[in-house]
Amino acid sequence: MLELAFETFARQWGTQLTANVRVLSQVNCEQVLMQTYDEYAAALPATTAMVLFSIEGLGASAVIQFSTSAALGWVAHMVGAVGPVVAPERKFTQVEQALLRRLMDDALEDLRYSLDSMLVADVSMDGVQYNSQFAQAAAAGDLMIVATFAIRVGDVVTPSTVAIPADALLPQLGEAHQTSLVTNARQLMRGQVAQVPIDLALQLSPAKVKPGAILDLAVGDILPIPHAQDRPLVLTIDGLPFGRAAAGSNGARLACIVVSTDS
């Protein structure tokens, strides 16, 4: 559920960045894991932007972290810069912080929407820290749910993380995701497998050739294919033969008519 929630957040955040920065942006969620705050902070660059968010009822704060250089590029695009922006790693000015707060307000709104019933406490932005070792968003041993992202704004890609105290999310997970009884596990598994996407292809019978023939191939060479013209093509699933089908069309699209299946 957390992975799905953060993937939703990534899509929403990418859309918001595109609208605010006015440059095509995309955010991809790479992984979700649980770490102590000490482990999380130790993995961050020494100098970085850590936007802290207080959570009602908790002493620990949530964090949205990203490169200050990348953030300065976002701000530059917001005020009209065109093309790639190369900025040094430095603290934000008051004007830059005001524009960044606008981006973070939208990101927080997307995060609350994505987590839905898993994040019930009020969350508000506190400020920005620039040293990952001194930010003190939580106690060293506090558990954090950490999601890592890749943010692409134009041609510039930067890593980012979102860290939320586990105590803010885990109590609601059981309520949001009721455990199914094992009595219908077989039925649930069959239903899930039936929804897994697979590659379906229509192909000619493969031709066996020696490596020397491949190395000597040139434009204009003719390779005989051992597939009769009147024989249906091979229908394969993930490269494995499944049946036979004849090529055809359905309106303006190519199609095939299944003539047999392998039992």
C-alpha positions as CSV (number, residue, x, y, z in Angstrom):
1,M,0.0,0.0,0.0
2,L,2.8,2.4,0.8
3,E,4.5,1.7,-2.6
4,L,1.2,2.4,-4.4
5,A,0.7,5.6,-2.4
6,F,4.1,6.9,-3.1
7,E,3.8,6.0,-6.8
8,T,0.6,8.0,-6.9
9,F,2.4,10.9,-5.1
10,A,5.2,10.7,-7.7
11,R,2.7,11.2,-10.6
12,Q,0.9,14.0,-8.8
13,W,4.2,15.7,-7.9
14,G,5.4,15.5,-11.5
15,T,2.2,17.2,-12.7
16,Q,2.5,19.9,-10.1
17,L,6.1,20.6,-11.0
18,T,5.3,20.9,-14.7
19,A,2.5,23.4,-13.9
20,N,4.6,25.5,-11.5
21,V,8.0,25.4,-13.1
22,R,6.6,25.5,-16.7
23,V,9.0,22.9,-17.8
24,L,8.0,19.3,-18.6
25,S,8.7,17.4,-15.4
26,Q,8.5,13.7,-14.3
27,V,8.9,12.1,-10.9
28,N,9.5,8.4,-10.5
29,C,9.3,6.4,-7.2
30,E,12.3,4.1,-7.0
31,Q,11.9,2.3,-3.7
32,V,10.2,2.4,-0.3
33,L,11.9,1.1,2.9
34,M,12.0,1.5,6.6
35,Q,15.1,3.0,8.3
36,T,16.1,4.6,11.5
37,Y,16.5,8.3,11.2
38,D,20.2,8.0,11.8
39,E,20.5,5.6,8.9
40,Y,18.5,7.9,6.7
41,A,20.5,11.0,7.5
42,A,23.8,9.2,7.1
43,A,22.9,8.3,3.5
44,L,22.2,11.9,2.5
45,P,24.7,14.4,1.1
46,A,26.3,16.6,3.7
47,T,24.9,19.7,2.0
48,T,21.3,19.4,0.8
49,A,17.9,20.9,1.1
50,M,15.7,19.3,3.8
51,V,12.3,20.7,4.1
52,L,10.9,19.8,7.5
53,F,7.2,19.3,8.2
54,S,5.8,19.0,11.8
55,I,3.2,16.4,12.4
56,E,0.5,17.0,15.0
57,G,1.0,14.8,18.1
58,L,4.5,13.7,17.2
59,G,7.9,15.0,18.2
60,A,9.5,13.8,14.9
61,S,9.1,15.7,11.7
62,A,8.6,14.5,8.1
63,V,11.2,15.5,5.5
64,I,11.2,16.2,1.8
65,Q,14.8,16.3,0.7
66,F,16.5,17.3,-2.6
67,S,19.5,19.1,-4.0
68,T,19.7,22.8,-3.4
69,S,21.3,23.2,-6.9
70,A,18.3,21.5,-8.5
71,A,15.8,23.5,-6.4
72,L,17.5,26.8,-7.5
73,G,17.0,25.6,-11.1
74,W,13.3,25.1,-10.5
75,V,13.0,28.6,-9.0
76,A,14.9,30.1,-11.9
77,H,12.4,28.5,-14.4
78,M,9.5,29.8,-12.2
79,V,10.8,33.4,-12.8
80,G,11.3,32.9,-16.6
81,A,14.7,31.2,-17.1
82,V,14.9,29.2,-20.4
83,G,17.0,26.1,-20.9
84,P,19.2,24.2,-18.5
85,V,20.1,26.1,-15.3
86,V,23.4,25.3,-13.5
87,A,23.4,26.6,-10.0
88,P,25.9,26.1,-7.1
89,E,24.9,24.3,-3.9
90,R,24.0,27.2,-1.5
91,K,21.3,28.4,0.9
92,F,18.2,29.9,-0.5
93,T,17.4,33.7,-0.3
94,Q,14.2,34.9,1.2
95,V,12.6,35.3,-2.2
96,E,13.8,31.8,-3.3
97,Q,12.4,30.3,0.0
98,A,9.0,32.0,-0.7
99,L,8.9,30.4,-4.2
100,L,10.1,27.1,-2.8
101,R,7.4,27.2,-0.2
102,R,4.8,27.4,-2.9
103,L,6.2,24.2,-4.5
104,M,6.3,22.5,-1.1
105,D,2.7,23.4,-0.3
106,D,1.6,21.7,-3.5
107,A,3.8,18.7,-2.8
108,L,2.4,18.4,0.7
109,E,-1.2,18.6,-0.7
110,D,-0.3,15.8,-3.2
111,L,1.3,13.7,-0.4
112,R,-1.8,14.0,1.8
113,Y,-4.0,13.0,-1.1
114,S,-1.8,10.0,-2.0
115,L,-1.5,8.7,1.5
116,D,-5.2,9.3,2.1
117,S,-6.4,7.5,5.3
118,M,-2.8,6.5,6.2
119,L,-1.9,10.0,7.2
120,V,-4.6,11.4,9.5
121,A,-2.6,14.0,11.5
122,D,-2.3,17.6,10.5
123,V,1.0,18.4,8.8
124,S,2.6,21.8,8.3
125,M,5.8,23.2,6.9
126,D,8.4,24.3,9.5
127,G,11.4,25.4,7.5
128,V,14.5,24.4,5.5
129,Q,17.7,22.8,6.9
130,Y,20.9,22.6,4.8
131,N,23.1,20.2,6.7
132,S,21.8,16.6,6.9
133,Q,23.9,15.8,10.0
134,F,22.4,18.6,12.0
135,A,18.8,18.8,10.8
136,Q,17.5,16.8,13.8
137,A,14.1,16.0,12.3
138,A,13.8,13.0,14.6
139,A,15.7,11.1,17.3
140,A,18.5,8.8,15.9
141,G,16.6,5.6,16.7
142,D,13.2,6.7,15.4
143,L,11.9,4.6,12.6
144,M,11.1,6.4,9.3
145,I,9.3,5.3,6.2
146,V,11.7,6.5,3.4
147,A,10.7,6.8,-0.3
148,T,13.4,7.6,-2.8
149,F,12.5,9.4,-6.1
150,A,14.2,10.6,-9.3
151,I,13.0,14.0,-10.4
152,R,13.4,15.0,-14.0
153,V,12.8,18.7,-14.8
154,G,13.6,19.2,-18.5
155,D,16.9,17.4,-19.1
156,V,18.1,17.6,-15.4
157,V,17.6,14.6,-13.2
158,T,18.1,14.9,-9.4
159,P,17.5,12.3,-6.6
160,S,15.0,13.1,-3.8
161,T,13.7,11.5,-0.7
162,V,10.6,11.7,1.4
163,A,10.9,10.5,5.0
164,I,7.8,10.2,7.3
165,P,7.9,9.0,10.9
166,A,6.6,5.4,11.0
167,D,4.4,6.2,14.0
168,A,2.4,8.6,11.7
169,L,1.6,5.9,9.2
170,L,1.8,2.3,10.6
171,P,-1.1,2.5,13.0
172,Q,-3.5,3.2,10.1
173,L,-2.1,0.5,7.8
174,G,-4.0,-2.3,9.4
175,E,-7.2,-0.4,9.1
176,A,-6.6,0.6,5.5
177,H,-5.5,-2.9,4.4
178,Q,-7.5,-5.6,6.1
179,T,-5.8,-9.0,5.9
180,S,-7.7,-11.5,3.7
181,L,-8.4,-15.0,5.1
182,V,-6.2,-17.8,3.8
183,T,-9.2,-19.9,2.9
184,N,-9.6,-18.1,-0.4
185,A,-5.9,-17.7,-1.1
186,R,-6.1,-19.9,-4.2
187,Q,-8.9,-18.0,-5.7
188,L,-7.2,-14.6,-4.9
189,M,-3.9,-15.9,-6.5
190,R,-5.7,-17.1,-9.7
191,G,-7.5,-13.7,-9.9
192,Q,-4.2,-11.8,-9.5
193,V,-2.3,-13.9,-12.0
194,A,-5.1,-13.4,-14.5
195,Q,-4.4,-9.6,-14.3
196,V,-0.6,-9.8,-14.8
197,P,0.3,-8.3,-18.2
198,I,2.2,-10.6,-20.6
199,D,3.8,-10.1,-24.1
200,L,1.7,-11.7,-26.9
201,A,3.4,-11.8,-30.3
202,L,2.7,-13.1,-33.8
203,Q,5.9,-14.4,-35.5
204,L,7.2,-16.5,-38.4
205,S,8.9,-19.8,-37.6
206,P,12.5,-19.1,-36.7
207,A,15.3,-19.8,-39.1
208,K,18.6,-21.4,-37.9
209,V,21.7,-19.9,-39.3
210,K,25.4,-20.2,-38.5
211,P,27.3,-17.3,-36.9
212,G,29.4,-17.0,-40.1
213,A,26.2,-16.2,-42.1
214,I,25.3,-13.4,-39.6
215,L,28.8,-11.9,-39.6
216,D,28.8,-11.8,-43.4
217,L,25.3,-10.2,-43.8
218,A,25.2,-7.2,-46.1
219,V,22.5,-5.0,-47.5
220,G,20.5,-6.8,-50.2
221,D,21.2,-10.4,-48.9
222,I,18.2,-12.7,-48.9
223,L,17.6,-15.0,-46.0
224,P,15.2,-17.9,-46.6
225,I,12.6,-18.3,-43.9
226,P,11.3,-21.9,-43.2
227,H,7.7,-20.8,-43.1
228,A,5.2,-21.8,-45.8
229,Q,3.1,-18.9,-47.3
230,D,-0.1,-20.8,-46.6
231,R,0.8,-21.7,-43.0
232,P,-0.6,-19.6,-40.1
233,L,1.9,-17.6,-38.1
234,V,3.0,-18.7,-34.6
235,L,1.3,-17.1,-31.7
236,T,3.7,-16.8,-28.7
237,I,3.4,-15.7,-25.1
238,D,6.7,-14.3,-23.7
239,G,8.5,-16.2,-26.5
240,L,6.8,-19.6,-25.9
241,P,4.5,-21.0,-28.7
242,F,0.9,-20.9,-27.7
243,G,-1.1,-21.4,-30.9
244,R,-1.5,-20.4,-34.6
245,A,-3.1,-17.3,-36.1
246,A,-3.6,-15.7,-39.5
247,A,-2.6,-12.1,-40.1
248,G,-5.4,-9.7,-40.9
249,S,-6.8,-6.3,-40.0
250,N,-9.4,-4.7,-37.8
251,G,-10.3,-1.3,-39.3
252,A,-7.1,0.7,-39.6
253,R,-5.2,-1.6,-37.2
254,L,-3.3,-4.8,-37.8
255,A,-5.0,-7.9,-36.2
256,C,-4.8,-11.6,-36.2
257,I,-7.4,-14.4,-36.3
258,V,-6.6,-17.3,-33.9
259,V,-7.0,-20.6,-35.8
260,S,-5.7,-23.0,-33.2
261,T,-4.3,-23.1,-29.6
262,D,-1.9,-25.6,-28.1
263,S,-3.6,-27.6,-25.3
